[in-house]
Amino acid sequence: MSATALIKRPFGWAGPALWLGVFWMLSAQTIGASSGLGPDIGKDMRLSAMIGDTEAVAAFLDQGVPVDAANEFGKTALMFAVESGDLETVSLLLTRGANVNARTVASCTPLTFAAERGHIGISALLIELGANVHDRTRNGWDSLMIASRYGISDMVEQLLFRGADPKASDREGRTALMLAAEHGQTGVIDLLVEAGAELESRDREGDTALLIAADKGHWDLAKALVHRGADINARDDMGATPLILATSQGHTSAVALLLERGANPNLQDEDGTSALMEAVATGHIELIKTLMAYKANPALSDRQGRTAADLADQKGDLEAAALLAQRPPR
């Protein structure tokens, strides 16, 4: 059936996808009839790649459209096809010479797009054809960091096998392990640690993966890190410990886990604040009870000479004051 005949059929019969295919087929025919390439021809090919119209992409290439023609952001047809998970179009573009390590203005590559979307088959093909697993985006993220951030275990395993560096860090000093900790991606922790990720690496704020997990309240991930040997009493640049951070955010499960695993409840940060003081200051009554049960010392004072009881009095928190004095509230 001719393209003209298809266009004359009712829209409901043809469907949107078929109409798009017809449009690109007619575009390719127009190219062949013209004497030169139009100014938007690269755009048409990228759109074809985005919707998975491999035949249209091939037609554009046959008419001389540069395979790496990019938009104003530096994004090529290959990148669009990778994002869409279209292995057929990706394969076509690669066989026609697409740059496997092309970069956008933000320094994203086909491989970083594949890592973000979890397209395992496509990433394997890209790496086989020379994609650099160490290339980074403008934020300093390589493909392993991106896959770890999104918790794509299969992708993380593949990238590690292909030589990705689990010790590399981004512009903020955060490693793949830290990014996984920040986003609660417990499923990739063992893979990263077994591949050599350093549990005590620190970012620019002095945070370790455990400090990050505790601050975010990802208690299951914190548990995995502690099980792997992370320092449970690590301190950030302000002297805060995982227990102090978890308490400040009211993360009950994380606090209980840390205490059960031996976290010291009486460590103080640079301002002299202890976890118990933090619980009082933030009004977390249940955490006051938990910390007291693990022998948190209410007599400790901060740099201003205030105890946890003083903080409770300043707030007018009678329940907290009573707990600290070990008497029932009036």
N, C-alpha and C positions, 0 to 999 in steps of 0.2 A: 504494500500500500504506500502511496506517495505521501510526502509530508503535507502537501496541500490537502489531500483527502482527509488526513487525520485532523487537520485544523478545522475542517468543516463539520466534524462530528461534534455532538453535544459535549459540553465541558464535563458533565457528570460521568460520561462514559470514559473520557480520556483520563481524567484525574490530574491533580496538580503535578505529580512527579513526571508523568508522561509529557505534559505541556512544557515543563522545564527542559526535558530531553529534546523535544522538537525544536524549542527555541535555540538551543545550542547547536543542533544539527543544521538549522537554517543559517545560523551565524557562520558556521564553518563553510557552508556553501557560498555564502556572500563573500567570505574571504577569498575563496578560490576564484570568484568572478572579478574581483577587484584587482587593480594594478599594484596596490601596495597595502601595507598593514596599517589599520586605523590606530588612532592614539590610545584607544581603550582596549585594544586587543589582549594585552596582558591581563587586564582586569577580568575580561570574559573567560580567559583560561583559568584564572584563579577561582572564579565562581563555579566553573565546571568541576574543578578539583574538589571544591568544598561540598558540592552536592553528590559527588561520586559518579559523575558522568565520564567514565574513562574513555569512551569513544570520542566524545567531544574534545577532551584534552589531547588525544592523539591527533585529531584533525587539526587543532590549532598548532601543534608542534610540527606537523607535516607542512603547514603553510608558512613556517619560519618564525613563529613566535618564540622568543628566547625562553628556554626551559626555566631559567632562574629569574624571569621578570618578576619584580617585587612591587608591592604597593608602597605608599608613603611611609609606612612603618617598617619597611624592609621584609615583609612577610611574603614568602614565595608560595607557588602552587603546591610544592612538596609539603610545606608546613601545614597548609590548609587540609591536604589529604591525610596527613598524619593525625591532626586533631580530630578529623572525622572518623578515623579508624579504618580507612579504606585501603586495605592492603593491595588491591589490584591497581588502583591509581598510583599509589606509592611506588609499586614495583615498576610501573610504566615510566614514571618520571625519572626514577633512578637509572633505568636502562637507557634512557635518552640523555643521560649526563647531568641530572640535577645535582647541585652541590650538597652533599650530605652534611656538610658543616657550615652551611650558610647561616648568617646571623641577622636578626632583626635589629632595629635601633636600640632595643633593650637587651641586646645580646642573647636573646633566646635562639635556640637551635632546633632542628627537627627532633633531636633526641630529647631535649628538655620538654618539648611538647608531648612526645610519646610517654615520657616518665610521668608527667602530670595527669595524663588521661589513662594510664595503666595499660597501654596497648603493647603487650608483651611480644607478640609476633612481629610487629613493626619495629620495635626497638631492637630485636635480635637481628633483623635484616639491616637496619641502619648501622649497627655496630660491625656486622660482618663486612659491610662495604666501606668501613673506615670512619664511622662517627666517633668523635673524640669524647670519651666518657668523662674527661676532666674539664671540658668547656663549661664556662659559668655565665649566668645571666648578669645583668647590671647589678643585681642585689648580692651577687657573689654566690648564688646557688648553683651547684652542679646537679646533674640528673639524680644522683643518689640522695642528695638533700631533699629534692623535690619529692621523690618517691617515698622517702621516710616521713616527710611532713604529712603526706596524704595516707600513710599506712599501707602502701601497696606492697605487700610482702613478696609476691612473685617477682615484681620489678626490682626490689631491693636485692633479692637473692641473685637475680640475673646480672645486675650491674656490679655487684661485688665479685661474682665469678669472672666478669670481664675486666676486672682491674680497677674499679672505682675505689677511691681512697676514703675509708671511713673516718680518717683523722683530719680531713680537710675542713676548713671553717669558712663561713661567709663573711661579709663586711662587718657584721656585728660580733664576729668571733664565735659564732654558733656552729656546731658540727651537726651532722645528720642525726646523731643521738640526741642532741639538745632540741632539735626541731621536732623529733618524734616525741620527746618528753613534753614539750610545750603544747602539742596538740593531742596528747593522750593516746598515741599510737603504740600500745603495748605489744602488738603482734610483731613488730620489727626489732624490738630491743635485743632479743637473743641473737638474731642474725647479725646485727651490727657489732655487738660485744664479741661474739665468736670470731668475727672478721678483724678484730683489733681496735675497735672504737675505744677510746680512753674514757673511763668513767669519771675521772677527776679533771678532765679538761675544763677550762673556764672561758666564758665569753668576756666581753669588754666590761661587763658590770660585775665580774667576779663570780658569776653563777655557774654551778655545775648542773648536770642533767637532773640530779636529785633535787637540788634547790629549786629548779624550774618546775619540776613535777609537783613538789610540795606546795609551792606558791599557787599553782593552778588547781590543786586539789585532786590530781589524778592519782588516787591512792593505789590503784591496781598497778599502774606503771611504776610508782614509787616502790611498791613491793618487789617488782621484778628487778629494779636497780639495786635495792638493798640485798636481795638474794644473790645478785651477781657480785656483791662486795663493795658497793658504793659507800663512801664515808657518810655515816648517818649524822655525824656532828659537823659536817663541813660548814664553813662560814663564807658569806659573800663579802663584798668590799666594805659593807657597813657592819659586818660582824654578825649578821643574822644567820641563824641555823635553819635547816628544813623545818624543825619543830616550831620555831618562832614564826616563820612565814606561813605555815599551814594554820597555826592558831590565829594569826592576824586576819586570815580570810575566812575563818570559821569552818574549816574543812574537817569535820568531826572524824570521818573515817581515816583520813590521812594522819591526823594527830594520834589516834588510837594505834594505828599501825606503827608509827615511829616510836612511840613509847614502848609498845610491846617488843620491838626489836632493839631496844636499849638506848634510845635517844636520851641525852642528859637534859632533864627539865629545868636545870638551874644555870645553864649557860646564858650569858647576857651579851647583847650587841654593844656597839660602841657608845650608845647613849645610856647603857646600863639597863636596858629593857629586857626582861625575861619573858618566857612564854606565858607565865602566869599574869604578869603585868599586862601583856598584850591581850589576854583573854578578858581581863577586867576592863581595859580601855575600850575594847570593841563590843563589850556587853554579851559575851558568849558564856552564859551561866553554866551550860553543860560541860564546856571545856574547862572551866574553873574546877568543877567537880572531878573531871578526869585527871587533870594535872595534879590536883591535891592528892588523889589516890595513888599517884606515882611519885609522891614525896617532893612535889614542887615546894620550894621554900618561900613562904609569904613574908619572911623577914628581910629578904634581899631589897636593896634600895638602888635606884637609878642615879644618874649623875647629878640630879637635882635633889637627891636625898629622899625621894619619895618611895614608899613601899607600895605593894599592891593594895593594901588596906587604905593608904592615903589616896590612891587613885579612885577607889570605890567611894570614899567619903566625898571627894571633890565632885563626883558625878551624882552623888545622892543615891547611889545604888545600894539599898539596904540589904537586898538578898545576897549580893556579892560580898558585902562587908560581913554579913553573918557567916557565910561559908568560910571566909578567910579567918574569922575568929573562932571557927569550929563550934558555932551555936546556931540553932534554928532561927530563921527570920521571924521578927515580931509581926 
